[in-house]
Amino acid sequence: MNDPNPTRVFHMPENADLLAAWARVTIRHSQLDYTLRMAIKSLTGVSLEVARDATAFQGSSELRSRILKLARKRLGEGVPLIQLQALIER
């Protein structure tokens, strides 16, 4: 990048409305990731702690991919898998 000020580290917007909206998006994203982790817990039957530890550094895309692989093994290629895929896409 051609940053005119290479010493700048981070910028925090000062607009309160923007910060509030940003916070809502961040919180919702975190909640959705947690839901994906719990889907992995349900599909594998492992404990809550194991599921959280096993997925600690995985992003949303990787979690969704992992869920679909696990669901194929557990549910087969039928209607439940298709419904799960539709839910994940939403």
Summary of the structure (lengths in Angstrom):
residues: 90
radius of gyration: 18.3
end to end distance: 34.4
largest distance: 55.5
contacts: 187
relative contact order: 0.09
helix: 70%
strand: 0%
